[in-house]
Amino acid sequence: MRKLLVCDLDGTLLDIHNNIDSTTLQSLKDFIADGNDISVCTGRLDEDIKYVEHRLNFKSAFRISQNGAVIRDAQDHIVFQATIAKTLVPTINQILFNQGLRVEVSGINHRYFPSPRPQGQVAEFVDTSIVNPDLVALTETPAFQPAIYLTFGDTDHFRPIVAALKGELGDQINVQQTSPSSLEVFSPKASKGLAVKQIMQWQGYDASQLYVAGDAENDTTMFPLTPNSFAVGDLADAQTIDRASQHVPTVGAIIQQIMEVS
């Protein structure tokens, strides 16, 4: 019975230095060669997934980018997207851009910066950024489809922003602090769990055939879909480890378990 492995990228498939150990890489290729599927599921844009696949010489059945906001198939077609409703954009802009904090916006294919990031602070493998000093005007143009707003500060900065956004828009948006210094705003239809559920339906997988792997809170939305959920690596946070069925050192260790059961 074929299996589907869905794994996060940073800290999960790749280590802190953006490398993959040779044992895991060979296991991954053997897993695919045996007729199983893998899908990368990450907060990065799609170009970074394609870069990693090319570098490591494997191909996902579906590529889930921007934490579930966009899904592409192996032929590069967009088969799902969950962007922020255009009617909400003016309210989000009014709240976010009046805080004196840096705000960036992701569309389907690019990140939009109000000014260049300092050298060394762009973490993308493939730089898809476009600098536009007037992001308010950009996001309010009819053709623009905002997927994620990202602002930088700390928890004290974010607390009133979250209160204002939730007070004005309620459950029409998701607001999540994704690191000690970053806050994201995105569609409630965008999550890794919802994206994986959609792929399961498309490919005909049931819960017993699904294996999911991650190292952070946004990965845990995948965990209720299957009894085979894994927190990966030394950097996995305590909450993620607690919610997972197992804690393993590498994705290779997951594949080894799958092959032993098979």
C-alpha distance (Angstrom), angle and dihedral (degrees) to the residues before:
residue distance angle dihedral
M1 . . .
R2 3.79 . .
K3 3.80 121.0 .
L4 3.79 137.0 -147.4
L5 3.80 119.1 -141.5
V6 3.81 116.0 -166.8
C7 3.78 115.6 -173.4
D8 3.75 139.7 176.0
L9 3.80 117.0 -122.5
D10 3.82 113.4 -140.9
G11 3.79 112.8 61.1
T12 3.81 91.4 -1.3
L13 3.81 114.8 57.8
L14 3.81 89.0 9.9
D15 3.79 124.4 44.2
I16 3.80 126.7 -132.8
H17 3.82 89.7 -78.8
N18 3.84 92.2 51.1
N19 3.79 91.7 -108.5
I20 3.81 133.1 125.0
D21 3.77 123.0 -144.1
S22 3.81 116.0 -114.9
T23 3.82 94.1 -119.3
T24 3.80 92.4 55.2
L25 3.80 92.1 45.9
Q26 3.79 93.3 51.9
S27 3.82 90.9 45.0
L28 3.79 89.4 51.7
K29 3.79 92.6 52.7
D30 3.82 91.9 46.1
F31 3.81 89.7 49.6
I32 3.82 91.5 54.5
A33 3.82 92.9 42.5
D34 3.82 88.7 56.2
G35 3.82 89.4 62.5
N36 3.79 99.8 -95.2
D37 3.81 127.3 129.8
I38 3.78 133.2 -126.0
S39 3.78 128.3 -166.7
V40 3.79 124.3 -170.7
C41 3.81 112.5 -139.6
T42 3.81 116.0 -169.8
G43 3.77 146.6 146.9
R44 3.79 88.6 -120.9
L45 3.80 123.9 97.8
D46 3.79 119.5 -95.5
E47 3.82 95.0 -102.4
D48 3.80 89.2 65.4
I49 3.81 91.8 53.3
K50 3.80 90.4 50.5
Y51 3.81 89.7 48.5
V52 3.82 92.2 53.7
E53 3.82 92.8 44.8
H54 3.79 90.9 51.4
R55 3.79 92.2 46.3
L56 3.80 93.2 49.3
N57 3.83 95.5 35.5
F58 3.79 101.2 -124.8
K59 3.80 134.1 110.5
S60 3.81 130.9 -139.2
A61 3.78 120.8 -133.5
F62 3.82 86.4 -136.6
R63 3.80 129.2 3.7
I64 3.81 116.2 -140.2
S65 3.79 112.7 -162.0
Q66 3.80 136.8 175.8
N67 3.81 92.5 28.8
G68 3.79 93.3 -60.7
A69 3.80 99.7 -39.6
V70 3.82 92.9 113.5
I71 3.81 131.9 31.5
R72 3.80 123.4 -172.6
D73 3.78 127.7 -176.0
A74 3.80 126.4 -133.2
Q75 3.81 89.6 -88.9
D76 3.84 90.6 58.7
H77 3.80 94.8 -109.2
I78 3.80 117.4 143.6
V79 3.80 103.6 -122.3
F80 3.81 97.4 171.6
Q81 3.78 137.5 16.5
A82 3.79 132.2 174.0
T83 3.78 109.5 -166.9
I84 3.79 127.3 170.6
A85 3.81 113.6 -87.4
K86 3.81 110.0 -101.2
T87 3.81 91.7 -132.6
L88 3.82 89.1 64.6
V89 3.80 96.8 49.9
P90 3.85 99.0 85.9
T91 3.82 91.4 52.7
I92 3.81 92.6 47.1
N93 3.80 90.2 48.1
Q94 3.78 93.0 49.9
I95 3.79 92.2 52.3
L96 3.81 100.1 39.9
F97 3.78 102.2 39.4
N98 3.82 94.7 49.6
Q99 3.81 95.5 62.4
G100 3.81 99.0 78.9
L101 3.81 90.4 -120.2
R102 3.77 128.8 123.6
V103 3.81 111.7 -94.8
E104 3.80 125.8 -167.4
V105 3.80 128.2 -177.0
S106 3.79 131.0 -152.1
G107 3.78 122.3 -151.6
I108 3.79 124.4 -173.4
N109 3.82 94.9 -76.2
H110 3.80 108.5 12.4
R111 3.79 145.3 41.8
Y112 3.79 113.9 -129.9
F113 3.80 118.4 -148.1
P114 3.84 126.7 -168.4
S115 3.82 87.4 -141.5
P116 3.81 134.1 -5.0
R117 3.78 115.0 -72.3
P118 3.80 114.7 -117.3
Q119 3.78 114.3 -90.3
G120 3.80 110.3 -82.6
Q121 3.81 95.2 23.6
V122 3.80 97.2 89.5
A123 3.80 103.5 92.3
E124 3.81 97.9 -178.1
F125 3.80 119.5 117.1
V126 3.80 88.5 -145.9
D127 3.79 114.9 34.0
T128 3.79 105.6 -131.3
S129 3.79 94.0 161.2
I130 3.79 123.5 132.7
V131 3.80 119.3 -166.2
N132 3.80 114.5 -136.4
P133 3.83 117.6 162.8
D134 3.81 91.9 -157.7
L135 3.78 105.2 56.8
V136 3.80 91.9 156.7
A137 3.78 91.3 62.8
L138 3.80 91.8 42.3
T139 3.79 95.2 52.2
E140 3.79 92.5 47.4
T141 3.80 95.0 54.4
P142 3.83 109.9 109.1
A143 3.81 95.5 -120.1
F144 3.81 97.7 50.4
Q145 3.81 116.6 100.7
P146 3.81 111.7 -162.5
A147 3.80 113.9 -154.8
I148 3.81 101.8 173.4
Y149 3.80 136.9 7.8
L150 3.80 113.7 -154.1
T151 3.79 124.2 -167.8
F152 3.80 130.1 178.9
G153 3.80 130.8 -138.4
D154 3.80 134.1 83.6
T155 3.78 138.4 -72.0
D156 3.81 92.6 -83.5
H157 3.81 90.1 54.1
F158 3.79 92.3 45.8
R159 3.80 99.5 48.7
P160 3.84 96.7 76.2
I161 3.82 91.2 40.0
V162 3.79 91.8 55.2
A163 3.80 91.1 46.1
A164 3.81 92.1 50.3
L165 3.81 95.0 46.2
K166 3.79 93.7 46.8
G167 3.79 91.6 43.3
E168 3.80 92.4 53.2
L169 3.82 101.6 33.8
G170 3.80 107.0 19.4
D171 3.79 114.6 -174.1
Q172 3.82 93.3 -9.6
I173 3.82 86.6 94.1
N174 3.77 139.5 29.2
V175 3.79 119.1 -129.4
Q176 3.79 117.6 -169.6
Q177 3.78 134.6 169.3
T178 3.79 100.0 -134.5
S179 3.82 97.5 -176.9
P180 3.81 137.4 0.9
S181 3.83 88.0 -87.2
S182 3.81 105.2 32.4
L183 3.80 137.9 69.7
E184 3.81 124.1 -170.5
V185 3.80 131.6 -159.6
F186 3.81 118.2 -163.1
S187 3.79 145.2 145.6
P188 3.83 118.4 -66.7
K189 3.82 85.7 -130.5
A190 3.82 90.0 64.4
S191 3.79 118.4 85.9
K192 3.76 135.7 121.0
G193 3.79 90.1 -117.8
L194 3.80 94.6 53.6
A195 3.81 90.9 46.8
V196 3.81 92.9 51.3
K197 3.80 91.2 46.8
Q198 3.80 88.5 54.9
I199 3.82 92.1 50.2
M200 3.81 91.1 49.2
Q201 3.80 89.2 56.0
W202 3.81 93.4 47.1
Q203 3.79 93.5 49.1
G204 3.79 98.9 36.6
Y205 3.81 97.8 -118.6
D206 3.79 121.8 153.3
A207 3.81 126.5 -151.6
S208 3.81 94.0 -92.4
Q209 3.81 91.3 57.2
L210 3.80 94.5 50.1
Y211 3.82 124.6 91.3
V212 3.82 119.6 -177.8
A213 3.79 129.8 -170.4
G214 3.79 135.5 -172.0
D215 3.78 145.7 133.9
A216 3.82 106.9 -141.1
E217 3.79 143.7 54.6
N218 3.81 95.6 -93.6
D219 3.82 88.6 58.1
T220 3.80 92.0 58.2
T221 3.82 91.5 75.1
M222 3.83 84.7 76.0
F223 3.80 94.9 52.1
P224 3.86 100.4 78.7
L225 3.82 90.1 57.7
T226 3.81 94.4 72.8
P227 3.80 143.7 15.5
N228 3.82 86.1 -126.8
S229 3.81 102.3 78.0
F230 3.80 121.9 144.6
A231 3.78 135.3 -165.4
V232 3.80 106.4 -152.2
G233 3.78 133.6 -151.6
D234 3.78 139.8 -6.0
L235 3.81 93.2 -69.0
A236 3.81 95.7 58.9
D237 3.79 107.9 122.3
A238 3.80 122.6 -120.6
Q239 3.81 94.3 -109.2
T240 3.80 92.1 53.5
I241 3.80 92.2 47.5
D242 3.79 90.7 49.3
R243 3.82 92.8 52.0
A244 3.81 95.7 45.6
S245 3.78 124.4 86.6
Q246 3.81 90.0 -132.0
H247 3.81 141.5 9.0
V248 3.82 113.7 -139.2
P249 3.81 133.9 174.0
T250 3.82 98.6 -125.9
V251 3.79 144.1 3.8
G252 3.80 85.7 -109.7
A253 3.80 89.0 66.5
I254 3.82 89.5 55.9
I255 3.79 92.4 51.2
Q256 3.79 90.2 48.8
Q257 3.81 89.3 55.9
I258 3.80 91.6 48.2
M259 3.79 92.8 50.6
E260 3.81 92.0 47.7
V261 3.80 91.5 52.7
S262 3.80 91.1 46.1
